[in-house]
């Protein structure tokens, strides 16, 4: 079989995913089992993998799925617990009185608060909280969803305390083979992963600084009375300042502390700085901007869920500090468990997993419930109930949070049970009876042959495509990290920069991920308008992947940046 034909076959699972999800508009619940079955058939026939290795890869994928779902459950459980204790209502009230200007409110709620939520919880949580909060303050539901989706960009690569890097890139690369190559150059796997993290932080830090400005100019253009870009640009000084308030601590944290903390710390710092400067009137536009009277809004702007600003402004059930304590607990536990070796050892001592599953060398997976963010989020939820819950109602709050979280988890779990094993088959296909290159390697060679040295320009777009299909930065990284690595090696470019482009693009792709749009729309009762949202969020997505690709070209061919494994 020719390399071109093999490369096209390797891309078949991705092409099938796009066809079923986009072309035929199937749900992921229907599409991903079919894609897994087709991938397994390709692995057994075209790649001549043994049945034992196929089954081992599926089992490996299921164990990885447990790790991802554990984090998802912890994030959702904490959010629902805060809802039932009344803390989310208090947090909403705190934002309602900072500024009457809708542009400033959008920046504070979506950018500052949303990036913090992404760092702490991830998995679509920011849009799920920010969108109804903005509706409560008087935003059109369609505008709230659009802005909520735009949060899913810069902070996402380090969202859920670094999950897209720690689980996505780690499990998406053949770490055993790459480590052997790194050792020959005097590098370790940990150093290589940190170099990828640094590159991701720098690229996001540059491109993401202008996302708050994008949010408000699109809001004034598509939802303002005058349909004006200019009214959004009038708040540019404050928007760029808010962007820097997040991206500077974000980038520095990624460079010096690793992938767990950038979005969390960046969000906290930007909240502290931007809210206070807004109250002081620093860099604010001279005139306040607001939407036109609600009676003039088109019917498709409003959702079925109505939350009045009066409801948000009623009696505060608790202080702002008490409402925020659970998130402070999460931040503290993350720092302690990652920075101090003794504490880390205690957290990882409880681990469930398997080495060389079914005797297949290199097919490993493990699950550390205390060390993974899911366990830390559950601890924070218990703290929330103890501190915030009313006497006699704490058990009810936990029960209600458990019920709602479990319902959400079941839906996510069904999709991931097929998606992640498909990715592991994709990656593990390099060990076969016909001595063929793995599916990522075959597809990488095809793209390298077609695009040559221009490949870095489209590397972020490939990551975005993965997130668009899978609805997850983490899954996109698992799907395409090895692919990006093989392209970099074949072109003799720095794999750390190319893989960083994959992670950045996969973050940007969340702005157009159908699953995320549906989830955010559901929170404001706007189901059925997903297409309208996607048509708008395509613009910032295009900006993100294009500028990221240009930065990669500049770094590789103008600055001549290299690194380990670059020849």
C-alpha positions, 0 to 999 in steps of 0.5 A: 500500500502506498504511503498516500493511501495509508495516510488517507486510511489513517485519516478515515476515523477523523473524516468519518467523525466530521461526516457524521457530526457535521454533515449528517448532524448526528449526536456524539452519542450516535457517532462515536460508537460507529467511529470506534467500530470503524477504527477497530476494523481498520486496526485489525485489517489494514494495520494488521494489529492483533486482537489482543492489542486492540482489546488492550488499547480499548481497556487502556482507553476506558481507564483513561476515561475514568480519570477524565470523568473523575475530574468532570464529576468533581467540577460539576459536583462543586458547582452544583454544591455551590448552587444549592448552598446559595454561594453562586447567587452571592457571587452573582450579586457581587458582579452586579454592581461593579459597573453599569456599562455592559462592555465592562460587565462582559469583560469582568464576568466572562473574561476575569471570572470565566477564566478563573472558573476554567482554571478551577473546573474546565469542561464547559463550566465557565459558559454554563455559569457566565451565560445565565449570569449575564442573562440575569443582568440583562444581556440577550441570551444569544449574546450571553452564549456567544460571549460565554463560548469565547471564554473557551479559548485562552484559559482552556489549555490549562483548564481543569488545573492542566488536564488538557496537558497533563492527561491530553498531551501525556496520553496522546504521545508515545512517551516511552519511545520519545523518552528514549530519544530524549535521554540521548540528548540529555533531556527528561520527559518532564523537561520536555513536557514543561517546554511544551507548557512554556510554548503554550503559555507564550503563544496564548499570552500573546494571542489571548491578550486581545480576546476581551476586546474581541468579546466587546466589539462583537457584542456591540456589532451584533447586539447593539442598537447601532450595530457598531464595531466602533462602540466596542473599540471605544472600550479598547484601553480597558479591554486590553488592560484586562487582557494583560491582567490575565495573560501576564500572570498566566504566561509567567505561571506556565513558564515557572510553575507548570500546566496546573496553575496558569488559568487559575492564578491568571483568573484570580489576579485579573479578578482582583485587579480588574474589578478594583480598577473598574470601581475606580474608573481607571481606563473606562470609556467616557459614556456607558454602553447598554443594549437597546430596550428589550422590547426591540430585540429580535425574538431569537435573541431571548431564551426560555429561561428568564432570570431578572436582575431584581432576583440577583440583587436580593438579600445576600445569603452569605458574604462574598468571602465565604462564597469564594472559600471553596475555590480558594480551598481548591487553589490551596490544595492544588498548590500544596499537592503539586509543589511539595514532594512529600504531600504529592507522594501521599496523594499519589500513593493511592493509585489504581491501574495496570502496566502492560495491559493483557501483556501488551508492552507499553499499554499502561494506564493508572487512576489516582483519585486523590491526586487528580483534580476531581478528588480535590474538587470533592474536598472543596465541595465538602468544605462548602457544605460545612461552611455555607450550608444551613443547619439541617439542610447540608445533607439535602444540598449534597444529595441534590448536587449528587443527583444533578452531577450524576445525570450530567456525568452519565451523558459525558461518560457515554460519549467518552467511553467510545471516544478515548478508546478510539484515540488509544487505538489510533495511537497504539496502532504502530505495533502491528504484524505488518510493521506499518507506521502507526495511524498518526505517523501515516497521516503525519507523513501525508500532511508533511508531504502535502504542506512541507515547511508551511505545516506550522501555519496549519498546525493550530487549525488541526488542533481546533478541528479535533476540539470541534469534533470531540468537544474537548481540548483534552481529547483533541490533544490525545488524538493529534499530539502524536500526529503533530510530533511525527510531522515535526520530526519529519520536517526536522522542526522543534516538536515542542513548538508544534505540539504547543500549536496543537494544544493552543489550536485545540483550546481555540476550537472549543469556541466552535465545539458543538457540545459546548454550544449546546450546553451553554445554550441549554443554560439560558433556554436557547436550544435551537440557535446553535447555528447562529452562535457558531457562525459568530464564534467562527470569527474569533476562532479563525483569528486565534488559529491564524495568528498562532500559526503565524507566530509558530512560523516566525519562531521556527523560521525567523528566530530559528528556535529549536529544542530537544529532538529538533534536527 
